[in-house]
Structures are given as structure tokens and as C-alpha cells.
Amino acid sequence: MQERVFLSSPHMGGTEQKYVQEAFDTNWVAPLGANVNAFEDAVKSYTGTKAACALSSGTGGLHLALDLLDVGQDDIVFCSSLTFIATANPILYLGAKPVFIDSDFESWNMSPYALKKAFEKYAGLGKLPKAVMVVNLYGQSAKMDEIMEICNEYNVPVIEDAAESLGSKYKGKMSGTIGKFGIFSFNGNKIITTSGGGMIISDDEDAIAHALKKATQARDNAPHYQHSEVGYNYRLSNISAGIGRGQMEVLDNRVAKKREIFDRYKAGLQDIEGISFMEELEDTFSNRWLSTMLIDHDVIGKNYLDVINMLAEDNIEARPVWKPMHLQPLFSECDYFSDEKMDASKYLFDHGICLPSDSKMSSETQDVVIQKIRAFLAK
Ligand SMILES: *Cc1c(COP(=O)(O)O)cnc(C)c1O
């Protein structure tokens, strides 16, 4: 059995330990300190946003964003269906109800058509959502112009779940900077990691100051411990932020490598009939966090799970595409709006595979993966 080939694993750049050491040397082994500030500054200048608050997870960032938009009991939130559960869970934390929106085939992300349908229905019911949560899946940007236009028409703020798309661009704008709030994740398998962490960004400096307050138990400005609103314990530690600081220095290298990996898969597999890749939308730039493709089992006679199982036998890690939220038992009661012609997110789930996209993977190893897939699908 060969050495494990990972889907996406932590990849240190080299300076992370220096920053972590600094935290020890100054005894700032706490959820504040020089690394936290420097990490936030690095993300602010990279994305060109005015304010940022480092957090212990991306999920915490999504929770805070919803809270800051005053989402509460029995409110409605529109949310991309094709995503990781972490996008939708915070809606439940606040007692609100998610309404799920399908993807379209071009972007794999929120379908403007389905979003419009959802708005028409809920405007008709006199119950507009408090927020719209848009995901940029696997680094691919959603159709943000169309989505923002619809949301602005109804005056509903957008939260951009950019957990998977740090470093991606939409028409020259960095992913996460288009909506009212953007959220990044630094979980172990993301494009860069702090071993676990997240960040909320916005051009609204007051809102991020409020996020910081809420992330640190919402303490009022008083000599004693006084609280007048609900808070959380969501701040990132100065140790983790040290890792993040080092990782920001290599982010562009990681993006370049991930894009190279995607291009290599495409060159190596695209001639197989029944295979197609997630294409970049015009005028967008994907960080290609995970290389994803569709396998048409009607044409090929094998499906995505067959390929995943075949690779697993050789210690190679591949995964299905996220199972859409509207197909999850947890959300079986929730409303759902499908794309124009068919349920696109269900189709993407039924046919999609995330290929090993580890930035530490060598071209030789990737060629082995490509050859195995070719041999298997040609059989
Ligand atoms: C990873 C991820 C999150 C959650 O981030 P954590 O830091 O793990 O809490 C949220 N949304 C999406 C789409 C993700 O992939």
C-alpha cells in the first residue's frame, strides 16, 4: 500500500513556528496578542477590507453574522442548499428557519432563478428573510452580481460563506468582500489553516467592533462585569493566530498549486466521455480548494462512489460532493426552491466527486491518481 494521498491536509510554510514561539516568549498564550492583530491585518490587506475579527471557527463567524443581523426566533434565512452543514447550523442555533436555495449548473452555487422564486413567494407571504447566506463552493464564486441585485431589490443583507474560497476573486473583488459580511475558515483541511479557526470581515467597522464584543462574552464598557446582550466565547487564540500569520505568507503559493492540480486533472481526464469539470465562471478566479468533477454513470457505467472506493483501496482519499441541505434528514421539513429545469444540487451530489487536491501532493503522485482513474473508467 502506498503512502496516503490526502484530499487536503495542513501545509505549513515555515514561518508559523516562529510566530508561535513569539507568543510563548512574550507569554501571550491567550485569545489576544500580537499574532491575533497581525493575522487580522494580513487578512484585511489581502482582501482589501476595512475590518476583521479572528475567531475560533468559521461556524462561529456565521453564527455571529446572523446574530449581528438580528436573526432570531421564527425568522427566515435563505441559504445555499449545496454546502457543508456548518453554513446552515447557525440558523438553527438562533431558532430561525432555513429556506434552501438550489444551485445552477454553471456555478454550482446559488441559482439566481431559484433565489428570485423564493423572494417572490416569501414577499407574497409578507415574510422576507432576515439574511441570505451564499456559499462559494470549493473556491468557485457564486453569481454575485445577480444575487446582490435581487437581494438589494428586497433590501435583505447577504452573508458570504467564503470558508472554502479565501484567495478567489469575482470580477476583481476578493471572495468574501461582496456581501455585508464575509466568513473564512481555517480548519485543518482548508486552503490555509490555524489548526482550527475562522474570521469575519466587513467594510462596516462598527459591525466588526460589535462582532468582537459579542465574540468575547459581550462585556459592556464598565468597571465591573456588566452585560446587556448575549455573547459568545469565539475568539481565536494568539497561538493559533501565529500559525495563521505564517500561513498568510504562503496563501498565494497554495492557490497557485491548487490551480495547477486542477489543470493537471483536467488535462489528464477531460477526454473521457461522460466526465466534466467544475468550470470557472467568466471573469472569476477560483482558488481551486478542491478539484471537482462530474461522472455521468449513464455514459460510463460507474459512478462517483465506485471511483471513491477504488481509490480508497490504494489509500487515496476522494470524497463525494456535499450532500445538499434539502436532502438532509435534519432539514426534511424545510422549504426548498429548485433551479429552472431540474434539481441541480441533487444532480451535482449524485454525480460529483472531489479529487485528492492536497497542495503537498507531487505531480508524480497526481499522475498515479489520474492513471488509476483512467484505467478504472476505461474498463
Ligand atoms: C469548513 C466550512 C465551514 C465551517 O468552518 P469551521 O471553521 O470548520 O467551523 C463553513 N462553511 C463551509 C462551506 C465550509 O466548508
The ligand as an ORCA input file, in Angstrom:
! r2SCAN-3c Opt
* xyz 0 1
  C     -15.425     24.479      6.586
  C     -16.675     25.181      6.270
  C     -17.359     25.925      7.238
  C     -17.042     25.892      8.709
  O     -15.835     26.261      9.104
  P     -15.233     25.758     10.513
  O     -14.046     26.627     10.662
  O     -14.906     24.316     10.345
  O     -16.251     25.989     11.563
  C     -18.478     26.644      6.845
  N     -18.927     26.608      5.597
  C     -18.323     25.888      4.637
  C     -18.881     25.915      3.263
  C     -17.197     25.124      4.949
  O     -16.621     24.380      4.012
*
